[in-house]
Amino acid sequence: MKKPTTAELEILQVLWERGPSSVRDVHNQLSEGRDVYYTTTLKTMQVMTNKGLLQRDTSQRAHIYTPTVSRTSIESNLIDGLVDGLFKGSTARLVVSAIGRAKPSPEELAEIRAILDNLESEGDD
């Protein structure tokens, strides 16, 4: 799987949240936070289609784009690269670094605790 660029990840985020969408729909959402040229969004989505990250439905006047990769698969791929490359295989260093940068919400802490409890109970088997 080819690693998506930062701009491609932004587009994937929009499509994962919205579902299949036109370039105009994606562009409108991206441009809410900052200035983005429509042609840049269009070109990036064309490149993503060529890379196999998106699928384009041309049966309608406005072409509709759908991700061909799941959020989970991209997250796994990027996390594995971080753990192996930047943190020398240490998942603990990644987690400590991430939690140290931004205080998790109470809901996120509960989710983290549940994951840790589950891992500990699996270790007891």
DSSP file with accessible surface (Angstrom, degrees, kcal/mol):
  #  RESIDUE AA STRUCTURE BP1 BP2  ACC     N-H-->O    O-->H-N    N-H-->O    O-->H-N    TCO  KAPPA ALPHA  PHI   PSI    X-CA   Y-CA   Z-CA
    1    1 A M              0   0  124      0, 0.0     2,-0.3     0, 0.0    51,-0.1   0.000 360.0 360.0 360.0 132.3    0.0    0.0    0.0
    2    2 A K        -     0   0  130     49,-0.3    49,-0.0     1,-0.1     0, 0.0  -0.571 360.0-115.0 -76.3 137.9    1.3    3.4   -0.9
    3    3 A K        -     0   0  149     -2,-0.3     2,-0.1     1,-0.1    -1,-0.1  -0.573  31.4-127.2 -74.7 124.4    1.7    5.8    2.0
    4    4 A P        -     0   0    7      0, 0.0    -1,-0.1     0, 0.0     2,-0.0  -0.419  19.0-122.2 -72.3 147.6   -0.7    8.8    1.6
    5    5 A T     >  -     0   0   70     -2,-0.1     4,-2.6     1,-0.1     5,-0.2  -0.265  33.6 -97.4 -74.7 173.3    0.6   12.3    1.8
    6    6 A T  H  > S+     0   0  112      1,-0.2     4,-2.0     2,-0.2     5,-0.1   0.922 127.1  48.8 -59.8 -44.3   -0.7   14.8    4.4
    7    7 A A  H  > S+     0   0   43      1,-0.2     4,-1.8     2,-0.2    -1,-0.2   0.902 111.0  50.5 -63.8 -40.2   -3.0   16.3    1.8
    8    8 A E  H  > S+     0   0    8      1,-0.2     4,-2.7     2,-0.2    -2,-0.2   0.891 107.3  53.9 -65.9 -37.5   -4.3   12.9    0.7
    9    9 A L  H  X S+     0   0   43     -4,-2.6     4,-2.7     1,-0.2    -1,-0.2   0.891 105.6  53.7 -62.8 -39.1   -5.0   12.0    4.3
   10   10 A E  H  X S+     0   0   64     -4,-2.0     4,-1.9     2,-0.2    -1,-0.2   0.920 110.6  46.4 -60.6 -43.1   -7.1   15.1    4.7
   11   11 A I  H  X S+     0   0    3     -4,-1.8     4,-2.5     2,-0.2    -2,-0.2   0.923 111.3  51.3 -66.3 -43.4   -9.1   14.0    1.7
   12   12 A L  H  X S+     0   0    0     -4,-2.7     4,-3.1     1,-0.2     5,-0.3   0.918 106.9  54.8 -59.7 -41.5   -9.5   10.5    3.0
   13   13 A Q  H  X S+     0   0   73     -4,-2.7     4,-1.9     1,-0.2    -1,-0.2   0.922 109.0  48.0 -57.4 -45.0  -10.7   11.8    6.3
   14   14 A V  H  X S+     0   0    8     -4,-1.9     4,-3.2     1,-0.2     5,-0.4   0.946 114.2  45.8 -61.0 -47.0  -13.4   13.7    4.5
   15   15 A L  H  X S+     0   0    2     -4,-2.5     4,-2.4     1,-0.2    -2,-0.2   0.875 110.4  52.7 -68.2 -36.7  -14.5   10.7    2.5
   16   16 A W  H  < S+     0   0   50     -4,-3.1    -1,-0.2    -5,-0.2    -2,-0.2   0.880 117.4  39.4 -63.9 -36.5  -14.4    8.4    5.5
   17   17 A E  H  < S+     0   0  125     -4,-1.9    -2,-0.2    -5,-0.3    -1,-0.2   0.907 127.7  30.6 -78.5 -44.8  -16.7   10.8    7.4
   18   18 A R  H  < S-     0   0  117     -4,-3.2    -3,-0.2     1,-0.2    -2,-0.2   0.730  98.2-138.2 -85.8 -29.3  -19.0   11.8    4.5
   19   19 A G     <  +     0   0   22     -4,-2.4    -1,-0.2    -5,-0.4    46,-0.1  -0.419  64.6   0.9  89.4-172.8  -19.0    8.7    2.4
   20   20 A P  S    S+     0   0   84      0, 0.0     2,-0.3     0, 0.0    46,-0.2  -0.170  82.5 168.2 -51.3 133.4  -18.8    8.8   -1.4
   21   21 A S  E     -A   65   0A   2     44,-2.0    44,-3.0     4,-0.0     2,-0.1  -0.973  34.9-109.2-148.9 159.3  -18.6   12.4   -2.5
   22   22 A S  E  >  -A   64   0A  12     -2,-0.3     4,-2.3    42,-0.2     5,-0.2  -0.394  39.2-106.9 -82.0 166.6  -17.8   14.7   -5.5
   23   23 A V  H  > S+     0   0    9     40,-0.5     4,-3.4     1,-0.2     5,-0.2   0.915 122.2  55.3 -58.7 -41.9  -14.7   16.8   -5.7
   24   24 A R  H  > S+     0   0  123      1,-0.2     4,-2.8     2,-0.2    -1,-0.2   0.922 107.3  48.7 -59.6 -44.9  -16.9   19.8   -5.0
   25   25 A D  H  > S+     0   0   58      2,-0.2     4,-1.8     1,-0.2    -1,-0.2   0.933 114.8  44.6 -61.0 -46.1  -18.2   18.3   -1.8
   26   26 A V  H  X S+     0   0    0     -4,-2.3     4,-2.7     1,-0.2     5,-0.2   0.943 113.9  50.2 -63.9 -46.0  -14.7   17.4   -0.6
   27   27 A H  H  X S+     0   0   19     -4,-3.4     4,-2.6     1,-0.2    -2,-0.2   0.916 107.7  53.2 -59.6 -44.8  -13.3   20.8   -1.6
   28   28 A N  H  < S+     0   0   77     -4,-2.8     4,-0.4    -5,-0.2    -1,-0.2   0.906 111.9  45.3 -59.1 -40.9  -16.1   22.6    0.3
   29   29 A Q  H >< S+     0   0   53     -4,-1.8     3,-1.0    -5,-0.2     4,-0.5   0.926 113.8  48.5 -70.0 -42.5  -15.3   20.7    3.5
   30   30 A L  H >X S+     0   0   23     -4,-2.7     3,-0.9     1,-0.2     4,-0.6   0.880 108.3  54.8 -63.5 -37.1  -11.6   21.2    3.2
   31   31 A S  T 3< S+     0   0   41     -4,-2.6    -1,-0.2     1,-0.2    -2,-0.2   0.521  86.3  81.8 -80.6  -1.8  -11.9   24.9    2.5
   32   32 A E  T <4 S+     0   0  161     -3,-1.0    -1,-0.2    -4,-0.4    -2,-0.2   0.869 101.9  34.8 -64.9 -35.5  -13.9   25.5    5.7
   33   33 A G  T <4 S-     0   0   74     -3,-0.9     2,-0.3    -4,-0.5    -1,-0.2   0.675 131.7  -7.8 -94.2 -19.1  -10.7   25.6    7.7
   34   34 A R  S  < S-     0   0  110     -4,-0.6     2,-0.5     2,-0.0    -1,-0.2  -0.974  84.9 -69.7-165.8 171.1   -8.3   27.3    5.2
   35   35 A D        +     0   0  166     -2,-0.3     2,-0.4    -3,-0.1    -3,-0.1  -0.641  52.3 167.8 -77.3 123.5   -7.9   28.5    1.7
   36   36 A V        -     0   0   23     -2,-0.5     2,-0.3    -9,-0.1    -5,-0.1  -0.998  32.2-126.9-135.8 131.2   -7.7   25.6   -0.8
   37   37 A Y     >  -     0   0  180     -2,-0.4     4,-1.9     1,-0.1     3,-0.5  -0.608  14.1-134.2 -77.4 138.7   -7.9   25.9   -4.5
   38   38 A Y  H  > S+     0   0   80     -2,-0.3     4,-2.8     1,-0.2     5,-0.2   0.905 106.9  55.7 -56.8 -42.8  -10.5   23.7   -6.2
   39   39 A T  H  > S+     0   0   96      1,-0.2     4,-2.6     2,-0.2    -1,-0.2   0.836 104.6  53.5 -63.6 -30.9   -8.0   22.6   -8.9
   40   40 A T  H  > S+     0   0   70     -3,-0.5     4,-2.6     2,-0.2    -1,-0.2   0.924 110.2  46.5 -68.2 -44.0   -5.6   21.4   -6.1
   41   41 A T  H  X S+     0   0    2     -4,-1.9     4,-2.5     2,-0.2    -2,-0.2   0.942 114.1  48.9 -61.4 -46.5   -8.3   19.2   -4.6
   42   42 A L  H  X S+     0   0   48     -4,-2.8     4,-2.2     1,-0.2    -2,-0.2   0.945 113.1  45.7 -58.2 -50.5   -9.2   17.9   -8.0
   43   43 A K  H  X S+     0   0  122     -4,-2.6     4,-2.6     1,-0.2    -1,-0.2   0.914 112.2  51.4 -62.7 -42.2   -5.6   17.1   -9.0
   44   44 A T  H  X S+     0   0   27     -4,-2.6     4,-2.6     1,-0.2    -1,-0.2   0.921 110.6  48.4 -62.3 -41.8   -4.9   15.5   -5.6
   45   45 A M  H  X S+     0   0    0     -4,-2.5     4,-1.9     2,-0.2    -1,-0.2   0.871 110.2  51.9 -68.9 -32.4   -8.0   13.3   -6.0
   46   46 A Q  H  X S+     0   0   63     -4,-2.2     4,-2.2     2,-0.2    -2,-0.2   0.926 111.0  47.5 -66.1 -43.0   -7.0   12.3   -9.5
   47   47 A V  H  X S+     0   0   54     -4,-2.6     4,-2.1     1,-0.2    -2,-0.2   0.918 109.9  53.2 -63.3 -41.8   -3.5   11.3   -8.3
   48   48 A M  H  X>S+     0   0    0     -4,-2.6     5,-2.6     1,-0.2     6,-1.1   0.866 107.5  51.7 -62.1 -35.4   -5.1    9.4   -5.4
   49   49 A T  H ><5S+     0   0   28     -4,-1.9     3,-1.1     4,-0.2    -1,-0.2   0.934 109.7  49.0 -66.1 -43.3   -7.2    7.5   -8.0
   50   50 A N  H 3<5S+     0   0  136     -4,-2.2    -2,-0.2     1,-0.3    -1,-0.2   0.833 110.0  52.0 -64.4 -32.8   -4.1    6.6  -10.0
   51   51 A K  H 3<5S-     0   0   54     -4,-2.1   -49,-0.3    -5,-0.1    -1,-0.3   0.559 117.9-113.6 -78.7 -10.4   -2.3    5.4   -6.8
   52   52 A G  T <<5S+     0   0   40     -3,-1.1    -3,-0.2    -4,-0.5    -2,-0.1   0.588  87.7 114.4  88.5  10.9   -5.3    3.2   -6.0
   53   53 A L  S   <S+     0   0    3     -5,-2.6    15,-2.5    -6,-0.2    16,-0.7   0.740  78.4  33.2 -83.7 -25.4   -6.4    5.1   -2.9
   54   54 A L  E     -B   67   0A   5     -6,-1.1     2,-0.4    13,-0.3    -2,-0.2  -0.935  66.9-145.7-128.8 156.0   -9.7    6.2   -4.4
   55   55 A Q  E     -B   66   0A 127     11,-2.9    11,-2.4    -2,-0.3     2,-0.5  -0.962  17.6-146.8-118.6 137.4  -12.2    4.8   -6.9
   56   56 A R  E     -B   65   0A  96     -2,-0.4     2,-0.7     9,-0.2     9,-0.2  -0.917   3.6-155.9-111.8 128.3  -14.0    7.1   -9.3
   57   57 A D  E     +B   64   0A  70      7,-3.2     7,-2.0    -2,-0.5     3,-0.4  -0.903  12.7 178.7 -99.7 114.7  -17.6    6.5  -10.4
   58   58 A T        +     0   0   84     -2,-0.7    -1,-0.1     5,-0.2     5,-0.1   0.220  53.1 101.8-101.5  14.1  -18.1    8.3  -13.7
   59   59 A S  S    S+     0   0   93      5,-0.1     2,-0.3     3,-0.1    -1,-0.2   0.661  79.6  54.1 -74.8 -14.4  -21.7    7.3  -14.3
   60   60 A Q  S    S-     0   0  110     -3,-0.4     4,-0.1     2,-0.2     0, 0.0  -0.734  94.3-109.1-112.7 167.4  -23.0   10.7  -13.2
   61   61 A R  S    S+     0   0  249     -2,-0.3     2,-0.7     1,-0.1    -1,-0.1   0.954 112.8  52.9 -60.3 -50.8  -22.1   14.2  -14.4
   62   62 A A  S    S-     0   0   53     -3,-0.0    -2,-0.2   -40,-0.0     2,-0.1  -0.792  98.2-126.8 -85.3 117.5  -20.3   14.9  -11.1
   63   63 A H        -     0   0   75     -2,-0.7   -40,-0.5    -5,-0.1     2,-0.5  -0.437  20.6-142.3 -65.1 139.3  -17.8   12.1  -10.6
   64   64 A I  E     -AB  22  57A  31     -7,-2.0    -7,-3.2   -42,-0.2     2,-0.4  -0.900  10.9-153.7-110.6 130.8  -18.1   10.4   -7.2
   65   65 A Y  E     -AB  21  56A   3    -44,-3.0   -44,-2.0    -2,-0.5    -9,-0.2  -0.845  11.2-176.6-108.3 139.6  -15.1    9.3   -5.3
   66   66 A T  E     - B   0  55A  47    -11,-2.4   -11,-2.9    -2,-0.4     2,-0.1  -0.995  30.8-112.1-132.1 137.0  -14.9    6.5   -2.8
   67   67 A P  E     - B   0  54A  25      0, 0.0   -13,-0.3     0, 0.0   -14,-0.1  -0.423  16.2-162.0 -66.3 142.2  -11.9    5.4   -0.7
   68   68 A T  S    S+     0   0   69    -15,-2.5     2,-0.4    -2,-0.1   -14,-0.2   0.403  75.5  63.9 -99.4  -3.0  -10.5    2.0   -1.6
   69   69 A V  S    S-     0   0   22    -16,-0.7     2,-0.2   -57,-0.0   -17,-0.0  -0.936  82.1-125.5-122.1 145.1   -8.7    1.8    1.7
   70   70 A S     >  -     0   0   61     -2,-0.4     4,-2.1     1,-0.1     5,-0.2  -0.519  20.0-120.1 -87.0 157.0  -10.2    1.7    5.2
   71   71 A R  H  > S+     0   0   80      1,-0.2     4,-2.9     2,-0.2     5,-0.2   0.919 115.0  54.7 -57.7 -42.1   -9.3    4.1    8.0
   72   72 A T  H  > S+     0   0   94      1,-0.2     4,-2.6     2,-0.2    -1,-0.2   0.908 107.0  48.4 -61.5 -43.4   -8.1    1.1   10.0
   73   73 A S  H  > S+     0   0   38      2,-0.2     4,-2.3     1,-0.2    -1,-0.2   0.908 114.0  46.2 -67.7 -38.9   -5.7   -0.2    7.4
   74   74 A I  H  X S+     0   0    4     -4,-2.1     4,-2.8     2,-0.2     5,-0.3   0.935 113.1  49.6 -66.9 -45.2   -4.2    3.3    6.9
   75   75 A E  H  X S+     0   0  101     -4,-2.9     4,-3.0    -5,-0.2     5,-0.3   0.942 112.4  48.1 -58.1 -46.3   -3.9    3.8   10.7
   76   76 A S  H  X S+     0   0   59     -4,-2.6     4,-2.7    -5,-0.2     5,-0.2   0.928 112.4  48.6 -60.9 -45.3   -2.3    0.4   11.1
   77   77 A N  H  X S+     0   0   62     -4,-2.3     4,-1.9     1,-0.2    -1,-0.2   0.930 115.8  42.8 -61.6 -46.4    0.2    1.1    8.3
   78   78 A L  H  X S+     0   0   47     -4,-2.8     4,-2.2     2,-0.2    -2,-0.2   0.905 115.0  49.3 -69.5 -40.3    1.2    4.5    9.6
   79   79 A I  H  X S+     0   0   75     -4,-3.0     4,-3.1    -5,-0.3     5,-0.3   0.926 109.6  51.9 -65.0 -44.2    1.4    3.4   13.2
   80   80 A D  H  X S+     0   0   93     -4,-2.7     4,-2.7    -5,-0.3     5,-0.3   0.919 110.1  49.8 -58.0 -42.0    3.6    0.4   12.3
   81   81 A G  H  X>S+     0   0   44     -4,-1.9     4,-2.7    -5,-0.2     5,-0.6   0.904 112.6  46.8 -63.5 -40.9    5.9    2.8   10.4
   82   82 A L  I  X>S+     0   0   72     -4,-2.2     5,-2.1     3,-0.2     4,-1.1   0.940 114.1  46.6 -64.6 -48.5    6.1    5.1   13.4
   83   83 A V  I  <5S+     0   0   11     -4,-3.1     6,-3.5     3,-0.2     7,-0.5   0.948 120.4  38.3 -61.0 -48.2    6.7    2.3   15.9
   84   84 A D  I  <5S+     0   0  113     -4,-2.7     4,-0.2    -5,-0.3    -2,-0.2   0.929 128.0  30.5 -70.4 -44.7    9.3    0.6   13.8
   85   85 A G  I  <5S+     0   0   60     -4,-2.7     3,-0.2    -5,-0.3    -3,-0.2   0.970 131.1  23.5 -83.3 -56.0   11.1    3.7   12.4
   86   86 A L  I  <<S+     0   0  112     -4,-1.1    -3,-0.2    -5,-0.6    -4,-0.1   0.867 131.0  36.6 -84.0 -35.8   10.8    6.5   15.0
   87   87 A F  S > <S-     0   0   20     -5,-2.1     3,-2.2    -4,-0.1     6,-0.2   0.212 101.1-123.0-107.1  14.7   10.3    4.5   18.2
   88   88 A K  T 3  S-     0   0  177      1,-0.3    -4,-0.2    -4,-0.2    -3,-0.1   0.844  75.5 -48.6  49.5  41.9   12.6    1.6   17.4
   89   89 A G  T 3  S+     0   0   45     -6,-3.5     2,-0.9     1,-0.2    -1,-0.3   0.464 103.7 132.5  85.2   1.1    9.9   -1.0   17.8
   90   90 A S    <>  -     0   0   36     -3,-2.2     4,-1.5    -7,-0.5    -1,-0.2  -0.753  31.1-179.5 -95.3 104.7    8.7    0.3   21.2
   91   91 A T  H  > S+     0   0   88     -2,-0.9     4,-2.6     1,-0.2     5,-0.2   0.880  85.1  59.5 -63.5 -38.0    4.9    0.7   21.3
   92   92 A A  H  > S+     0   0   64      1,-0.2     4,-2.9     2,-0.2     5,-0.3   0.911 102.8  50.9 -59.5 -42.8    5.2    2.0   24.9
   93   93 A R  H  > S+     0   0  132      1,-0.2     4,-2.3     2,-0.2    -1,-0.2   0.894 110.4  50.1 -63.5 -38.3    7.4    4.9   23.8
   94   94 A L  H  X S+     0   0   25     -4,-1.5     4,-2.7     2,-0.2    -2,-0.2   0.951 113.1  45.5 -62.9 -47.8    4.8    5.8   21.1
   95   95 A V  H  X S+     0   0   68     -4,-2.6     4,-2.8     2,-0.2     5,-0.3   0.933 113.9  48.2 -63.7 -46.4    2.0    5.7   23.7
   96   96 A V  H  X S+     0   0  105     -4,-2.9     4,-2.2     1,-0.2    -1,-0.2   0.925 113.3  48.5 -61.4 -42.0    3.9    7.7   26.3
   97   97 A S  H  X S+     0   0   32     -4,-2.3     4,-0.9    -5,-0.3    -2,-0.2   0.928 113.2  47.0 -64.2 -44.4    4.9   10.3   23.7
   98   98 A A  H >X S+     0   0   58     -4,-2.7     4,-1.1     1,-0.2     3,-0.6   0.933 114.6  45.2 -65.2 -45.3    1.3   10.6   22.4
   99   99 A I  H 3< S+     0   0   69     -4,-2.8    -1,-0.2     1,-0.2    -2,-0.2   0.875 109.4  57.1 -68.9 -32.7   -0.3   10.9   25.8
  100  100 A G  H 3< S+     0   0   68     -4,-2.2    -1,-0.2    -5,-0.3    -2,-0.2   0.729 104.4  53.2 -70.2 -19.9    2.4   13.4   26.9
  101  101 A R  H << S+     0   0  203     -4,-0.9     2,-0.4    -3,-0.6    -1,-0.2   0.813 120.8  17.6 -86.2 -34.1    1.6   15.8   24.1
  102  102 A A  S  < S-     0   0   67     -4,-1.1    -1,-0.3    -3,-0.2     0, 0.0  -0.970  81.3-118.9-144.6 125.3   -2.1   16.2   24.6
  103  103 A K        -     0   0  191     -2,-0.4    -3,-0.1    -3,-0.1    -4,-0.1  -0.477  35.2-124.5 -66.4 123.6   -4.1   15.4   27.7
  104  104 A P        -     0   0   18      0, 0.0    -1,-0.1     0, 0.0    -5,-0.0  -0.350  23.5-113.4 -66.9 148.4   -6.7   12.7   26.9
  105  105 A S     >  -     0   0   38      1,-0.1     4,-2.8    -2,-0.0     5,-0.2  -0.302  33.1-101.8 -70.9 164.4  -10.3   13.4   27.6
  106  106 A P  H  > S+     0   0  100      0, 0.0     4,-2.2     0, 0.0     5,-0.1   0.887 125.7  52.0 -56.6 -37.1  -12.1   11.4   30.4
  107  107 A E  H  > S+     0   0  140      2,-0.2     4,-2.0     1,-0.2     5,-0.1   0.905 109.9  47.9 -66.0 -41.5  -13.7    9.3   27.6
  108  108 A E  H  > S+     0   0  100      2,-0.2     4,-2.7     1,-0.2    -1,-0.2   0.900 110.3  52.2 -66.2 -39.5  -10.4    8.6   26.0
  109  109 A L  H  X S+     0   0   54     -4,-2.8     4,-2.9     2,-0.2    -2,-0.2   0.909 108.7  50.8 -61.9 -41.6   -8.8    7.6   29.3
  110  110 A A  H  X S+     0   0   56     -4,-2.2     4,-2.3    -5,-0.2    -1,-0.2   0.911 110.8  48.9 -62.3 -40.2  -11.7    5.2   29.9
  111  111 A E  H  X S+     0   0  126     -4,-2.0     4,-2.1     2,-0.2    -2,-0.2   0.918 111.6  49.1 -65.7 -41.4  -11.1    3.7   26.4
  112  112 A I  H  X S+     0   0   55     -4,-2.7     4,-2.6     1,-0.2    -2,-0.2   0.928 111.1  50.0 -63.1 -45.0   -7.3    3.4   27.1
  113  113 A R  H  X S+     0   0  146     -4,-2.9     4,-3.0     1,-0.2    -1,-0.2   0.907 109.2  51.8 -60.0 -42.4   -8.0    1.7   30.5
  114  114 A A  H  X S+     0   0   58     -4,-2.3     4,-2.4     2,-0.2    -1,-0.2   0.911 110.5  48.2 -62.3 -41.3  -10.4   -0.7   28.8
  115  115 A I  H  X S+     0   0   90     -4,-2.1     4,-2.6     2,-0.2    -2,-0.2   0.934 113.4  47.2 -63.9 -45.7   -7.8   -1.6   26.3
  116  116 A L  H  X S+     0   0   91     -4,-2.6     4,-2.6     2,-0.2    -2,-0.2   0.921 111.8  50.5 -63.3 -42.3   -5.1   -2.1   28.9
  117  117 A D  H  X S+     0   0  101     -4,-3.0     4,-2.5     1,-0.2    -1,-0.2   0.918 111.1  49.4 -61.3 -41.0   -7.4   -4.2   31.1
  118  118 A N  H  X S+     0   0   86     -4,-2.4     4,-2.0     2,-0.2    -2,-0.2   0.912 111.2  48.7 -64.8 -42.9   -8.2   -6.4   28.1
  119  119 A L  H  X S+     0   0   97     -4,-2.6     4,-1.6     1,-0.2    -2,-0.2   0.905 112.2  49.3 -63.4 -40.5   -4.5   -6.8   27.3
  120  120 A E  H  X S+     0   0  126     -4,-2.6     4,-1.0     1,-0.2    -2,-0.2   0.906 110.3  49.9 -65.8 -41.3   -3.8   -7.7   30.9
  121  121 A S  H  < S+     0   0   57     -4,-2.5     4,-0.4     1,-0.2     3,-0.3   0.863 108.7  53.0 -67.9 -33.4   -6.6  -10.3   31.1
  122  122 A E  H >< S+     0   0  106     -4,-2.0     3,-0.9     1,-0.2    -1,-0.2   0.866 105.7  55.0 -65.7 -34.2   -5.4  -11.9   27.8
  123  123 A G  H 3< S+     0   0   64     -4,-1.6    -1,-0.2     1,-0.2    -2,-0.2   0.751 100.0  60.6 -70.4 -23.2   -1.9  -12.2   29.4
  124  124 A D  T 3<        0   0  137     -4,-1.0    -1,-0.2    -3,-0.3    -2,-0.2   0.628 360.0 360.0 -78.9 -13.3   -3.4  -14.1   32.4
  125  125 A D    <         0   0  169     -3,-0.9    -3,-0.1    -4,-0.4    -4,-0.0  -0.163 360.0 360.0 -71.6 360.0   -4.7  -16.9   30.1
